[in-house]
Amino acid sequence: MNRQSLCRVWIVGMITLGILASASPVVAQAIGSLRGKIVNELGEPVPEAEVVFTYLGDLEITVTVKTNDKGEFARAGLRTGSWRMDASKGDLSGTQNVSVNIAAMTPTDDLVIKPPVTGTRTDTSGMSDEDIKKKNALMEAMQVEFNAAVAGTDTDPAASLAVLIRIAAEVPDCALCSAKIGNAHMKLGDEAAAEASYKQAIVFDPELADSYSALATLYNQQQKFEDAMAMSQKANALLGTSTTGGDPANVFNQGIIFWNQGGKAAEAKAEFERALTMDPTMAEAHYWFGMASINLGQIPDAVKGFEAYLKLAPTGEFAKMATDILKQIK
């Protein structure tokens, strides 16, 4: 072996040792996903509607998707926090605020798009005009409150929690309410209350994948890796049978769980690679694909992962680390 080869082996060995020696679990999942449906005033799905997401944080980010033939959309790799969602098709349009949670495929409320001037199309069968007016006003007010509370969870979780708890008391067996309450508890650092809320959401709706995904994130942070993996696999199984074809953010989360267990770099790499086949724009998955490859001594793959990350996120959270490693292994 020549001197250059010996030098390369030593450098890679030192990098690998440094990475493997880290005992801190990874909590760097600053991305999530959204899925939902665009409907008209009759509740009918609107295919080929344009949905534009605008980030309401410190960066200017705009993402555009189209609905499928069932009026559904899904978008992974979104920064966590509050977004404005605008949908339109022809003369129909509508908007609402949504919140993206860490590594979870978050369902949005159905967004109703309407023409600029709308009439009332409420079924008045069995109800007086006054009853209809009151009922519609109540439901609309509650929906607005719910959306605002969900959107405000990141900035004022205590106030959002109070609103969500009140709404949950008025809407029996509301799984989504319980899940959003769990998110607010997480923001407030009350992991026990968050866990209880997510479990209650599962009781109300065992098919709501977000509850399992949220528990996976919670258990991952608590280093309960077997429980985290079980919840993550359950969430992905539910999403995998949906029309969206699965959630790359949840697959990415499984990779992180494997990574945190130590000695499972190969399993972690496989999950990161699977997430990238579903969403090649997921920068963090490229980075951790590179890190797992380093631990496995697979330098070409590591180079590929770090370079892809820097192309997608040149000023991202891991840009300096990726750049420094590349200087030593290329």
C-alpha positions as CSV (number, residue, x, y, z in Angstrom):
1,M,0.0,0.0,0.0
2,N,1.5,3.4,-1.0
3,R,1.8,6.4,1.3
4,Q,-1.2,8.1,-0.2
5,S,-3.4,5.1,0.4
6,L,-2.2,4.8,4.0
7,C,-2.9,8.4,4.6
8,R,-6.5,8.0,3.2
9,V,-7.2,5.0,5.4
10,W,-6.0,6.8,8.4
11,I,-8.1,9.9,7.7
12,V,-11.2,7.9,7.1
13,G,-10.6,5.8,10.2
14,M,-10.3,8.9,12.3
15,I,-13.5,10.4,10.9
16,T,-15.4,7.1,11.4
17,L,-14.1,6.8,14.9
18,G,-15.3,10.3,15.7
19,I,-18.7,9.7,14.4
20,L,-19.2,6.3,16.1
21,A,-18.0,7.7,19.4
22,S,-20.8,10.2,19.5
23,A,-23.3,9.1,22.2
24,S,-25.9,11.8,21.7
25,P,-29.1,10.8,19.9
26,V,-29.9,12.7,16.7
27,V,-32.7,15.2,17.0
28,A,-32.1,17.0,13.8
29,Q,-35.2,16.2,11.9
30,A,-36.3,19.7,10.9
31,I,-38.5,18.5,8.1
32,G,-42.0,17.0,7.8
33,S,-44.7,16.4,5.2
34,L,-48.2,17.4,4.4
35,R,-51.1,15.6,2.7
36,G,-54.6,16.6,2.2
37,K,-57.5,17.1,-0.3
38,I,-58.9,20.0,-2.2
39,V,-62.7,20.0,-2.6
40,N,-65.5,22.2,-4.0
41,E,-68.5,23.5,-2.0
42,L,-70.3,20.3,-2.6
43,G,-67.4,18.3,-1.0
44,E,-66.4,16.9,-4.4
45,P,-62.7,16.4,-5.0
46,V,-61.0,18.9,-7.4
47,P,-58.4,17.2,-9.6
48,E,-55.5,19.1,-11.1
49,A,-55.9,22.0,-8.7
50,E,-52.7,24.0,-8.0
51,V,-51.7,24.1,-4.4
52,V,-49.0,26.7,-3.3
53,F,-47.3,26.5,0.1
54,T,-45.7,29.6,1.4
55,Y,-43.5,29.4,4.5
56,L,-44.4,31.9,7.2
57,G,-41.0,31.8,8.9
58,D,-37.7,33.5,8.6
59,L,-37.0,32.2,5.0
60,E,-38.7,32.8,1.7
61,I,-39.8,29.4,0.6
62,T,-42.6,28.6,-1.9
63,V,-43.5,25.1,-3.0
64,T,-46.2,24.2,-5.6
65,V,-47.9,20.9,-6.1
66,K,-50.9,19.6,-8.1
67,T,-53.8,17.4,-6.9
68,N,-54.3,14.0,-8.4
69,D,-57.5,12.7,-9.9
70,K,-59.0,12.3,-6.4
71,G,-58.2,15.8,-5.4
72,E,-55.4,14.7,-3.1
73,F,-51.9,16.0,-2.7
74,A,-48.8,15.1,-0.7
75,R,-45.5,16.9,-0.3
76,A,-42.5,15.8,1.7
77,G,-39.4,17.6,2.8
78,L,-41.1,20.7,4.1
79,R,-39.4,22.8,6.8
80,T,-41.3,22.5,10.1
81,G,-43.4,25.4,11.2
82,S,-46.3,27.4,9.9
83,W,-47.2,27.6,6.2
84,R,-50.0,29.3,4.2
85,M,-51.7,27.0,1.7
86,D,-53.4,28.6,-1.3
87,A,-55.3,26.4,-3.7
88,S,-56.9,27.3,-7.0
89,K,-58.4,26.0,-10.2
90,G,-60.2,28.2,-12.7
91,D,-62.3,30.7,-10.8
92,L,-62.2,28.6,-7.6
93,S,-59.8,29.5,-4.8
94,G,-59.3,29.1,-1.1
95,T,-56.6,29.5,1.6
96,Q,-55.8,28.3,5.1
97,N,-52.8,28.1,7.4
98,V,-51.2,24.7,8.1
99,S,-48.5,23.5,10.4
100,V,-45.7,21.0,9.5
101,N,-44.5,18.8,12.2
102,I,-41.2,17.0,12.5
103,A,-40.9,13.8,10.5
104,A,-44.7,13.4,10.3
105,M,-47.0,13.2,7.4
106,T,-49.5,15.7,8.7
107,P,-53.0,15.6,7.3
108,T,-54.6,19.0,6.6
109,D,-58.2,19.8,6.8
110,D,-60.0,19.5,3.4
111,L,-59.6,22.9,1.8
112,V,-62.8,24.1,0.1
113,I,-62.2,26.3,-2.9
114,K,-65.1,28.6,-4.0
115,P,-65.8,31.1,-6.7
116,P,-65.3,34.8,-5.7
117,V,-69.0,35.3,-5.0
118,T,-70.8,32.3,-3.4
119,G,-74.3,31.5,-2.5
120,T,-75.6,29.3,0.2
121,R,-76.0,25.6,-0.6
122,T,-77.0,24.3,2.8
123,D,-79.5,21.5,2.9
124,T,-82.4,23.0,4.8
125,S,-84.3,19.7,5.2
126,G,-85.6,19.5,8.7
127,M,-84.0,22.7,9.9
128,S,-85.3,26.2,10.2
129,D,-83.4,29.0,8.5
130,E,-82.3,30.4,11.9
131,D,-81.0,26.9,13.0
132,I,-79.1,26.6,9.8
133,K,-77.5,30.0,10.2
134,K,-76.5,29.3,13.8
135,K,-75.1,25.8,13.0
136,N,-73.1,27.1,10.1
137,A,-71.7,30.0,12.1
138,L,-70.8,27.7,14.9
139,M,-69.0,25.2,12.7
140,E,-67.2,27.9,10.7
141,A,-66.0,29.6,13.9
142,M,-64.8,26.3,15.4
143,Q,-63.0,25.4,12.2
144,V,-61.3,28.8,12.1
145,E,-60.3,28.5,15.7
146,F,-59.0,25.0,15.2
147,N,-56.9,26.0,12.2
148,A,-55.5,29.1,14.0
149,A,-54.6,27.0,17.1
150,V,-52.8,24.4,15.0
151,A,-50.9,27.1,13.1
152,G,-50.0,28.8,16.4
153,T,-48.7,25.8,18.1
154,D,-45.1,26.6,17.2
155,T,-45.3,30.2,18.4
156,D,-47.7,30.0,21.4
157,P,-48.2,26.4,22.3
158,A,-49.9,27.2,25.7
159,A,-52.6,29.3,24.1
160,S,-53.1,26.8,21.3
161,L,-53.4,24.0,23.8
162,A,-56.2,25.7,25.6
163,V,-58.1,26.2,22.4
164,L,-57.6,22.7,21.2
165,I,-58.7,21.2,24.5
166,R,-61.9,23.2,24.4
167,I,-62.7,22.2,20.8
168,A,-61.9,18.6,21.6
169,A,-64.5,18.7,24.4
170,E,-67.1,19.9,21.9
171,V,-66.3,17.4,19.2
172,P,-66.6,13.8,20.5
173,D,-64.0,11.2,19.6
174,C,-61.9,13.7,17.6
175,A,-58.6,11.9,16.8
176,L,-57.1,14.8,15.0
177,C,-57.9,17.0,18.0
178,S,-56.0,14.7,20.3
179,A,-53.1,14.4,18.0
180,K,-52.8,18.2,17.7
181,I,-53.1,18.5,21.5
182,G,-50.2,16.0,21.7
183,N,-48.1,18.3,19.5
184,A,-48.8,21.3,21.7
185,H,-47.8,19.3,24.8
186,M,-44.6,18.4,23.0
187,K,-43.8,22.0,22.3
188,L,-44.3,22.7,26.0
189,G,-41.9,19.9,26.9
190,D,-44.6,17.7,28.6
191,E,-43.7,14.4,27.1
192,A,-46.0,12.3,29.3
193,A,-49.0,14.4,28.4
194,A,-48.1,14.3,24.7
195,E,-47.8,10.5,24.8
196,A,-51.2,10.2,26.5
197,S,-52.8,12.4,23.8
198,Y,-51.2,10.5,20.9
199,K,-52.4,7.2,22.4
200,Q,-55.9,8.7,22.9
201,A,-55.9,9.7,19.2
202,I,-55.1,6.1,18.3
203,V,-58.1,4.9,20.4
204,F,-60.3,7.3,18.5
205,D,-58.8,6.5,15.1
206,P,-56.4,3.5,14.8
207,E,-55.8,4.4,11.1
208,L,-54.5,7.9,11.8
209,A,-50.8,7.5,10.8
210,D,-49.7,10.8,12.3
211,S,-50.3,9.6,15.9
212,Y,-47.9,6.6,15.4
213,S,-45.4,8.8,13.7
214,A,-45.5,11.4,16.5
215,L,-45.0,8.6,19.1
216,A,-42.0,7.3,17.0
217,T,-40.4,10.8,17.2
218,L,-41.1,11.0,21.0
219,Y,-39.7,7.5,21.7
220,N,-36.7,8.2,19.6
221,Q,-35.9,11.3,21.7
222,Q,-36.4,9.2,24.8
223,Q,-34.0,6.6,23.4
224,K,-36.7,3.9,23.5
225,F,-35.5,2.7,20.1
226,E,-37.5,-0.5,19.9
227,D,-40.8,1.3,20.7
228,A,-39.8,4.1,18.3
229,M,-39.2,1.6,15.5
230,A,-42.5,-0.2,16.1
231,M,-44.4,3.1,15.9
232,S,-42.5,4.2,12.8
233,Q,-43.2,1.0,11.0
234,K,-46.9,1.1,11.9
235,A,-47.1,4.7,10.6
236,N,-45.3,3.9,7.4
237,A,-47.5,0.8,6.9
238,L,-50.6,2.9,7.1
239,L,-49.2,5.5,4.7
240,G,-47.8,2.9,2.4
241,T,-51.3,1.7,1.6
242,S,-52.6,5.2,1.0
243,T,-53.0,6.9,-2.3
244,T,-50.0,9.0,-1.5
245,G,-47.7,5.9,-1.7
246,G,-46.1,6.4,1.7
247,D,-44.2,9.1,3.5
248,P,-40.5,9.6,2.8
249,A,-40.2,11.7,6.0
250,N,-41.4,8.7,8.0
251,V,-38.9,6.4,6.2
252,F,-36.2,8.9,7.0
253,N,-37.3,8.8,10.6
254,Q,-36.8,5.1,10.7
255,G,-33.2,5.6,9.4
256,I,-32.6,8.0,12.3
257,I,-33.9,5.5,14.8
258,F,-31.5,2.8,13.4
259,W,-28.7,5.3,13.5
260,N,-29.3,6.1,17.2
261,Q,-29.3,2.5,18.1
262,G,-25.6,2.2,17.3
263,G,-24.1,-0.5,15.2
264,K,-26.9,-0.3,12.7
265,A,-25.4,1.9,10.1
266,A,-26.3,-0.5,7.3
267,E,-29.9,-0.6,8.3
268,A,-29.9,3.2,8.6
269,K,-28.3,3.7,5.2
270,A,-31.0,1.5,3.6
271,E,-33.8,3.6,5.1
272,F,-32.1,6.9,4.0
273,E,-31.7,5.5,0.5
274,R,-35.3,4.4,0.4
275,A,-36.5,7.8,1.5
276,L,-34.4,9.4,-1.3
277,T,-36.0,7.2,-3.9
278,M,-39.4,8.6,-2.7
279,D,-38.1,12.2,-2.5
280,P,-34.7,13.0,-4.0
281,T,-34.9,16.6,-2.8
282,M,-34.7,15.6,0.9
283,A,-31.4,17.2,1.8
284,E,-31.1,15.8,5.3
285,A,-31.5,12.2,3.9
286,H,-28.6,12.8,1.6
287,Y,-26.5,14.0,4.6
288,W,-27.3,11.0,6.8
289,F,-26.8,8.7,3.8
290,G,-23.3,10.1,3.6
291,M,-22.7,9.7,7.4
292,A,-23.9,6.0,7.3
293,S,-21.7,5.3,4.3
294,I,-18.7,6.7,6.2
295,N,-19.3,4.4,9.1
296,L,-19.5,1.5,6.6
297,G,-16.3,2.5,4.9
298,Q,-18.2,3.1,1.6
299,I,-16.3,6.3,0.6
300,P,-17.8,6.8,-2.9
301,D,-21.3,6.7,-1.5
302,A,-20.3,9.1,1.3
303,V,-19.0,11.5,-1.3
304,K,-22.1,11.2,-3.3
305,G,-24.3,11.9,-0.2
306,F,-22.4,14.9,1.1
307,E,-22.2,16.5,-2.4
308,A,-25.9,16.1,-3.0
309,Y,-26.6,17.6,0.4
310,L,-24.4,20.6,-0.2
311,K,-26.1,21.1,-3.6
312,L,-29.5,21.1,-2.0
313,A,-28.6,23.0,1.2
314,P,-25.4,24.9,0.7
315,T,-26.0,26.9,3.9
316,G,-27.8,24.2,5.8
317,E,-27.4,23.0,9.3
318,F,-24.8,20.3,8.3
319,A,-23.1,22.2,5.5
320,K,-19.8,22.8,7.4
321,M,-19.5,19.2,8.6
322,A,-20.2,17.9,5.1
323,T,-17.6,20.3,3.6
324,D,-15.0,19.4,6.2
325,I,-15.5,15.6,5.7
326,L,-15.3,16.0,1.9
327,K,-12.0,17.8,2.1
328,Q,-10.6,14.7,3.9
329,I,-12.1,11.9,1.9
330,K,-12.0,13.1,-1.7
